[in-house]
Amino acid sequence: MKKILILGAGTAGTMLANKLSHELNSSEWKITIVDQHEVHYYQPGFLFIPFGIYGENDVVKPKRDYIPAGVEMIVSEIELIEPEHNRVRLVKDGRMLTYDYLLIATGTHPRPEETPGLTDDGWRDTKHDFYTYEGAIALAKKLRTWQGGRLVVSVMETPYKCPVAPLEFIFLADWYFHNRHMRDKVELVLATPLPGAFTKPRAANLLGNILEEKNIQIIPEFYPEHVDSESKLLVSYDEQEIPYDLLVAVPVNMGAAVIGRSGLGDELNHVPVDKHTFLSTQYDNIFALGDAANLPTSKAGSVAHFAAEVFVENFLRYIEGQEMTAQFDGHANCFIESGFGKGILIDFNYDVEPLPGKFPLPGIGPFSLLQESEMNHWGKMMFRWMYWNILLKGKEMPITSQMTMAGKWS
């Protein structure tokens, strides 16, 4: 019997377990999935917790509820991957798992300790994050009693999970403080290493004024070096200083430490792979998907979903000794919550920037691309149900894995 070992039971790993269990004969293939945590988090929901839109229980479910029958799930940390021996060593009891094919889906994770000063005095008081469950809950508690001042949202380094989330957070903060009748007491600042809030030409042209209209200051090309907690200053490598009363950080994101320990990652512990097939550049029986891979596209759930569909089609050919003919095009599809019951939708891939138009049906929609609308807000809200009930379970979604130009105005 051949063995497939999946490391990580997050979005990508869970989808792979479901899709492969539907396609492979259980008498010929054994699928095992390993994860150190029992709880599955709906991470896009962390954004809404600080503003009271979601509660704590809206974003958590048991991982085992989404692992299909016949797939073995092991709860343990992973000590080491030994690709030369086709085996993985677990922390739990030092157990060794062997494999014929290894699928790495260990994700990427916030590492606030990588920025000097961020997690010292004032952490989870005057300095927060919302990229973790605990961080989002602590920030919700803080915002309920905060009396105003200078709120700075700062991206510490790229790449990071869900690239639009910092923008969404500051849009929702604008809405939240308006609702509390204290927007005039709050100065909102977005600091980013990127050259602007929207870096692609068409998006920048169509949406570039939205921050100015909302009275949100943007400080582009700002590379944080450390946080001076005593003086409440965010300091860049070139010694620019941004004062804050409340700092909301998007921490440095890094892949799982075991990837680095095992010699399989780049400097941020993401696995180098072919960007079209997800095959490791080092080993011919190792693949990496989702945020664990160093793909030159967004680290977002939509990418994991589209990638998983392409991967399964290719993998079924690969194990039969055939060429992998499907080519992942970097397709990403993201709703951007913009506050006041509206949202923006972007759809793009490796080669095509976000363009205006209608999605998914040309001329009809119901979603408008690169344009604020109430329907886009409801698309964002509805996605949580689709995530738990369709996407994670490996069911077919009504969106093609390859990006289409139909409906776009190029």
C-alpha positions as CSV (number, residue, x, y, z in Angstrom):
1,M,0.0,0.0,0.0
2,K,1.3,3.4,-0.9
3,K,1.4,6.2,1.6
4,I,0.5,9.9,1.3
5,L,1.5,12.1,4.3
6,I,0.0,15.5,4.6
7,L,1.6,17.9,7.1
8,G,-0.8,20.5,8.3
9,A,-4.6,20.4,8.7
10,G,-5.4,24.0,7.9
11,T,-7.2,25.2,4.8
12,A,-4.9,23.7,2.2
13,G,-4.2,20.4,4.1
14,T,-7.8,19.7,4.9
15,M,-8.9,20.4,1.3
16,L,-6.2,18.0,0.0
17,A,-7.2,15.3,2.4
18,N,-10.8,15.5,1.3
19,K,-10.1,15.8,-2.4
20,L,-7.6,12.9,-2.5
21,S,-9.8,10.6,-0.4
22,H,-12.5,11.0,-3.0
23,E,-10.2,10.2,-5.9
24,L,-7.9,7.4,-4.6
25,N,-8.7,3.8,-3.9
26,S,-8.5,3.3,-0.1
27,S,-7.3,-0.3,-0.6
28,E,-4.3,1.0,-2.5
29,W,-3.5,4.3,-0.7
30,K,-3.2,5.3,2.9
31,I,-3.6,9.0,3.6
32,T,-2.4,10.4,6.9
33,I,-2.6,14.0,8.1
34,V,-0.6,15.5,11.0
35,D,-1.3,18.7,12.9
36,Q,-0.3,19.9,16.3
37,H,-3.7,21.6,17.0
38,E,-7.2,20.2,17.4
39,V,-8.9,23.5,16.6
40,H,-9.5,24.8,13.1
41,Y,-9.8,28.6,12.8
42,Y,-11.6,30.5,10.1
43,Q,-8.8,33.0,9.9
44,P,-10.5,35.6,7.7
45,G,-12.9,36.0,10.6
46,F,-10.2,37.3,12.9
47,L,-10.6,40.7,11.1
48,F,-14.2,41.1,12.3
49,I,-13.7,40.1,16.0
50,P,-12.1,43.5,17.1
51,F,-15.2,45.3,15.8
52,G,-17.8,43.0,17.3
53,I,-19.0,41.8,14.0
54,Y,-18.0,38.2,14.8
55,G,-17.9,36.6,18.2
56,E,-15.2,34.3,19.5
57,N,-17.2,31.2,18.7
58,D,-17.9,32.2,15.1
59,V,-14.4,31.3,13.9
60,V,-13.6,28.0,15.6
61,K,-14.5,24.3,14.9
62,P,-12.9,21.0,15.6
63,K,-10.4,19.9,12.9
64,R,-11.5,16.3,13.2
65,D,-15.0,17.3,11.9
66,Y,-13.5,18.1,8.5
67,I,-11.1,15.1,8.1
68,P,-12.8,12.5,6.0
69,A,-13.5,8.9,7.1
70,G,-10.6,6.7,6.2
71,V,-7.9,9.4,6.6
72,E,-5.8,8.9,9.7
73,M,-5.3,12.1,11.7
74,I,-2.4,12.4,14.2
75,V,-2.2,15.3,16.6
76,S,1.4,16.1,17.3
77,E,4.2,18.6,16.6
78,I,6.6,17.7,13.9
79,E,10.2,17.4,15.0
80,L,11.9,16.8,11.6
81,I,11.4,16.0,8.0
82,E,14.0,13.6,6.6
83,P,13.4,13.7,2.8
84,E,16.5,11.5,2.1
85,H,14.8,8.7,4.0
86,N,11.2,9.5,3.1
87,R,10.2,9.9,6.7
88,V,8.9,12.4,9.3
89,R,9.8,12.3,13.0
90,L,7.0,13.4,15.4
91,V,7.6,15.0,18.8
92,K,4.9,12.8,20.2
93,D,6.7,9.6,21.4
94,G,9.4,10.2,18.8
95,R,7.2,8.3,16.3
96,M,8.5,7.9,12.7
97,L,6.1,8.2,9.8
98,T,7.2,7.0,6.4
99,Y,5.7,8.2,3.1
100,D,5.8,7.7,-0.7
101,Y,4.6,11.2,-1.3
102,L,4.8,14.2,1.1
103,L,2.4,17.1,0.9
104,I,3.5,20.1,3.0
105,A,0.7,22.4,4.0
106,T,2.1,23.8,7.3
107,G,1.2,27.4,6.5
108,T,2.8,30.6,7.5
109,H,2.5,32.2,10.9
110,P,2.8,35.6,12.7
111,R,6.1,36.1,14.4
112,P,5.8,39.3,16.3
113,E,9.0,38.6,18.3
114,E,10.9,39.1,15.1
115,T,10.4,42.9,15.4
116,P,12.5,44.2,18.3
117,G,10.4,45.9,20.9
118,L,7.0,44.8,19.6
119,T,6.2,42.2,22.2
120,D,7.8,43.9,25.2
121,D,6.1,46.4,27.6
122,G,2.7,47.3,26.2
123,W,2.1,44.2,24.2
124,R,-1.7,43.5,24.0
125,D,-2.2,46.9,25.7
126,T,-0.9,49.8,23.5
127,K,0.4,47.3,20.9
128,H,-1.7,44.6,19.3
129,D,-2.2,42.3,16.3
130,F,-5.4,40.7,14.9
131,Y,-3.7,37.9,13.0
132,T,-4.2,35.5,15.8
133,Y,-7.3,34.4,17.6
134,E,-5.9,35.6,21.0
135,G,-4.8,38.9,19.4
136,A,-8.1,39.6,17.8
137,I,-9.9,39.0,21.1
138,A,-7.5,41.2,23.1
139,L,-7.9,44.0,20.5
140,A,-11.7,43.8,20.7
141,K,-11.5,44.3,24.5
142,K,-9.1,47.3,24.0
143,L,-11.2,49.0,21.4
144,R,-14.4,48.8,23.5
145,T,-12.9,51.2,26.0
146,W,-10.3,53.1,24.0
147,Q,-10.9,56.9,24.2
148,G,-9.2,57.8,20.9
149,G,-5.9,59.1,19.7
150,R,-3.5,58.0,16.9
151,L,-4.2,54.5,15.7
152,V,-1.4,53.2,13.4
153,V,-1.8,50.0,11.4
154,S,1.7,48.9,10.3
155,V,2.8,46.0,8.1
156,M,6.2,44.8,9.4
157,E,7.4,42.8,6.4
158,T,6.2,41.1,3.2
159,P,4.9,38.5,2.4
160,Y,2.2,38.1,4.9
161,K,-1.2,36.3,5.0
162,C,-4.1,38.0,3.3
163,P,-2.5,41.0,1.9
164,V,-5.7,43.1,1.9
165,A,-6.4,42.6,5.6
166,P,-4.5,45.6,6.9
167,L,-6.5,47.8,4.5
168,E,-9.7,46.2,5.5
169,F,-8.9,46.7,9.2
170,I,-8.3,50.4,8.8
171,F,-11.5,50.8,6.7
172,L,-13.5,49.0,9.4
173,A,-11.9,51.1,12.1
174,D,-13.1,54.2,10.2
175,W,-16.6,52.7,10.2
176,Y,-16.4,51.6,13.8
177,F,-15.4,54.9,15.2
178,H,-18.0,56.7,13.1
179,N,-20.6,54.4,14.6
180,R,-19.4,55.2,18.1
181,H,-19.6,58.9,17.3
182,M,-15.9,59.4,18.0
183,R,-14.3,59.4,14.6
184,D,-13.2,63.0,15.2
185,K,-11.2,61.8,18.1
186,V,-9.2,59.2,16.1
187,E,-6.4,59.7,13.6
188,L,-6.0,56.7,11.4
189,V,-2.6,55.9,9.8
190,L,-1.6,53.0,7.5
191,A,2.2,52.4,7.3
192,T,3.3,49.8,4.6
193,P,6.5,48.7,3.0
194,L,4.6,48.8,-0.3
195,P,4.5,51.9,-2.6
196,G,0.8,52.4,-1.9
197,A,-2.4,50.9,-0.7
198,F,-3.1,49.6,-4.2
199,T,0.1,48.7,-6.1
200,K,-1.4,47.7,-9.4
201,P,-2.0,50.5,-11.9
202,R,-5.7,49.9,-12.7
203,A,-6.6,49.3,-9.0
204,A,-4.6,52.4,-8.0
205,N,-6.3,54.5,-10.7
206,L,-9.9,53.4,-9.7
207,L,-9.5,53.1,-5.9
208,G,-6.5,55.4,-5.2
209,N,-8.6,58.2,-3.6
210,I,-10.6,56.0,-1.2
211,L,-8.2,56.5,1.8
212,E,-8.2,60.3,1.3
213,E,-12.0,60.3,1.1
214,K,-12.1,58.4,4.4
215,N,-9.4,60.7,6.0
216,I,-6.9,57.9,6.4
217,Q,-3.2,58.8,6.1
218,I,-1.0,56.4,4.3
219,I,2.8,56.2,4.8
220,P,4.3,54.1,1.9
221,E,7.6,52.4,1.7
222,F,8.0,52.4,5.5
223,Y,10.2,49.5,6.7
224,P,9.9,49.0,10.5
225,E,13.1,48.2,12.3
226,H,12.0,48.4,15.9
227,V,9.3,49.7,18.3
228,D,10.2,52.1,21.0
229,S,7.5,51.3,23.6
230,E,8.5,53.9,26.1
231,S,8.2,56.8,23.6
232,K,5.5,55.0,21.6
233,L,7.4,55.3,18.4
234,L,7.6,53.0,15.4
235,V,11.1,53.4,13.9
236,S,12.1,52.4,10.4
237,Y,15.5,51.2,9.1
238,D,16.2,54.7,7.8
239,E,15.3,56.2,11.2
240,Q,11.9,57.6,10.2
241,E,9.6,57.7,13.2
242,I,5.8,57.2,13.4
243,P,4.3,58.1,16.8
244,Y,1.3,56.1,18.0
245,D,-1.2,55.9,20.8
246,L,-2.4,52.5,19.7
247,L,-0.3,50.3,17.3
248,V,-2.0,47.5,15.4
249,A,0.8,45.5,13.8
250,V,0.8,43.0,11.0
251,P,3.7,40.9,12.3
252,V,6.5,39.3,10.3
253,N,5.1,36.1,8.8
254,M,7.2,33.0,8.6
255,G,6.7,29.4,7.6
256,A,6.8,26.5,10.2
257,A,10.0,26.2,12.1
258,V,10.3,22.5,11.1
259,I,10.7,23.6,7.4
260,G,13.8,25.5,8.3
261,R,15.1,22.8,10.6
262,S,14.7,20.2,7.8
263,G,16.5,22.3,5.2
264,L,13.5,22.6,3.0
265,G,12.7,26.3,3.2
266,D,13.9,29.7,2.1
267,E,14.9,32.5,4.5
268,L,11.3,32.8,5.7
269,N,10.8,29.0,6.0
270,H,8.6,28.8,2.9
271,V,9.2,25.8,0.6
272,P,10.6,26.6,-2.9
273,V,8.3,24.9,-5.5
274,D,7.5,25.1,-9.2
275,K,4.8,27.8,-9.3
276,H,2.6,25.9,-11.7
277,T,2.8,22.4,-10.3
278,F,3.8,22.9,-6.6
279,L,6.5,20.2,-6.9
280,S,9.5,20.8,-4.7
281,T,12.6,22.2,-6.4
282,Q,14.7,19.7,-4.4
283,Y,12.7,16.4,-4.2
284,D,10.5,14.7,-6.7
285,N,8.1,13.2,-4.2
286,I,7.4,16.4,-2.1
287,F,4.9,19.0,-2.9
288,A,4.0,22.2,-1.0
289,L,0.7,24.0,-1.2
290,G,-1.1,26.9,0.5
291,D,0.8,29.5,2.5
292,A,3.7,27.0,3.1
293,A,4.8,27.4,-0.5
294,N,6.9,30.3,-1.8
295,L,4.5,31.0,-4.7
296,P,4.8,34.6,-6.1
297,T,1.2,35.3,-5.4
298,S,-1.0,36.2,-2.4
299,K,-0.9,34.0,0.7
300,A,-4.7,33.7,0.8
301,G,-7.4,31.1,1.2
302,S,-8.6,31.5,-2.4
303,V,-5.1,30.7,-3.7
304,A,-5.0,27.5,-1.6
305,H,-8.4,26.6,-3.0
306,F,-7.6,27.1,-6.6
307,A,-4.2,25.5,-6.2
308,A,-5.7,22.4,-4.6
309,E,-7.9,21.8,-7.6
310,V,-5.0,22.1,-10.1
311,F,-2.8,19.9,-7.8
312,V,-5.2,17.0,-7.6
313,E,-5.6,16.9,-11.3
314,N,-1.9,16.9,-11.8
315,F,-1.1,14.5,-8.9
316,L,-3.4,11.8,-10.3
317,R,-1.4,11.9,-13.5
318,Y,2.0,12.1,-11.7
319,I,1.5,8.9,-9.6
320,E,0.8,7.1,-12.9
321,G,4.1,8.3,-14.3
322,Q,2.4,10.8,-16.7
323,E,3.3,14.4,-17.3
324,M,1.6,17.1,-15.1
325,T,-0.2,19.0,-17.8
326,A,-2.3,21.4,-15.7
327,Q,-0.7,24.7,-14.9
328,F,-1.7,26.8,-11.9
329,D,-1.9,30.4,-13.1
330,G,-1.6,32.1,-9.7
331,H,-5.4,32.8,-9.5
332,A,-6.4,34.8,-6.5
333,N,-9.8,36.2,-5.7
334,C,-10.4,38.5,-2.7
335,F,-13.2,40.5,-1.2
336,I,-12.0,43.7,0.5
337,E,-14.4,44.9,3.3
338,S,-14.5,48.7,3.0
339,G,-16.8,49.6,5.8
340,F,-20.4,50.9,6.0
341,G,-21.8,47.7,4.6
342,K,-19.8,47.8,1.4
343,G,-16.9,45.9,-0.1
344,I,-14.6,45.6,-3.1
345,L,-13.7,42.5,-5.1
346,I,-10.4,41.9,-6.9
347,D,-9.6,38.9,-9.2
348,F,-6.1,38.4,-10.7
349,N,-3.3,35.9,-11.3
350,Y,0.5,35.8,-12.0
351,D,0.2,37.8,-15.2
352,V,-3.0,39.8,-15.1
353,E,-3.5,42.6,-12.6
354,P,-6.9,43.3,-11.0
355,L,-9.3,44.7,-13.6
356,P,-12.7,46.3,-13.5
357,G,-15.8,44.4,-14.7
358,K,-18.4,41.9,-13.4
359,F,-17.8,38.5,-11.7
360,P,-18.5,35.6,-12.1
361,L,-21.0,36.1,-14.9
362,P,-20.0,38.6,-17.6
363,G,-22.2,41.6,-17.6
364,I,-24.4,40.3,-14.8
365,G,-22.2,39.7,-11.8
366,P,-23.6,39.8,-9.2
367,F,-20.3,41.1,-8.0
368,S,-18.5,44.2,-9.3
369,L,-14.8,44.2,-9.7
370,L,-12.7,47.2,-8.4
371,Q,-15.9,48.9,-7.3
372,E,-17.5,49.4,-3.9
373,S,-20.9,47.7,-3.6
374,E,-23.2,46.3,-0.9
375,M,-23.3,43.0,-2.9
376,N,-19.5,42.6,-2.4
377,H,-20.0,43.1,1.3
378,W,-22.5,40.3,1.4
379,G,-20.2,38.1,-0.7
380,K,-17.6,38.5,2.0
381,M,-20.2,37.7,4.7
382,M,-21.5,34.6,2.9
383,F,-18.1,33.2,2.3
384,R,-17.8,31.9,6.0
385,W,-20.7,29.5,5.3
386,M,-19.1,28.4,2.1
387,Y,-15.8,27.9,3.8
388,W,-17.1,25.5,6.4
389,N,-19.6,23.7,4.3
390,I,-18.1,23.5,0.8
391,L,-14.5,24.6,0.5
392,L,-13.0,22.7,3.4
393,K,-14.9,19.5,2.5
394,G,-13.3,19.5,-0.9
395,K,-16.6,20.1,-2.7
396,E,-16.9,21.8,-6.1
397,M,-17.1,25.6,-5.9
398,P,-18.9,27.6,-8.7
399,I,-15.6,29.4,-9.7
400,T,-13.0,28.0,-12.1
401,S,-9.5,27.4,-10.7
402,Q,-8.0,29.2,-13.7
403,M,-8.7,32.9,-13.9
404,T,-11.0,33.9,-16.8
405,M,-11.0,37.3,-18.6
406,A,-14.7,37.0,-19.3
407,G,-16.5,40.0,-17.9
408,K,-13.3,42.0,-17.3
409,W,-12.7,45.3,-18.9
410,S,-9.1,45.1,-20.1
